[in-house]
């Protein structure tokens, strides 16, 4: 059996009272930091520093590689919030998605036009916005409205429409 590094148990049930008790113990013994693991949630860890600061981390495996992500500090988030974030990370990793870069839904061309381009033009007071509406309604909209912006860029090379620089329009 492997000898223990500390004179106390580091796999504990995570409660606020227990984590604060362990933080006092770490401070009393003059240790810089001690890593505690949750007894009920595999991979959820709390790093307790010699200053009494308690930080939560989530450990999971994604594509057969171990990852450790910072979740938050006790006091700024609760233990339940840390558990929820940890479980979300593990579920995404189990589904083959990277928890650090979750997939987002693609933006449609009509969303780009109405929610960004038109709003920017109106805020600057563009006087020929009615001609842009006409072009969109008669030519561009029927062809591209329900396409993802990335598909427009790849298929038709409309970089000047899909990658709008609102400072120059």
Secondary structure, 3 states (H helix, E strand, C coil): CCCCCCCCCCEECCCHHHHHHHHHHHHHHCCCEEEEEECCCCCEEEEEECCCCEEEEEEEEECCEEEEEEEEEECCECHHHHHHHHHHHHHHHHCCCCHHHCCCCCCEHHHHHHHHHHHHHHHHCCCCHHHHHHHHHHHHHHHHCCCEHHHHHHHHCCHHHHCCCCCCC
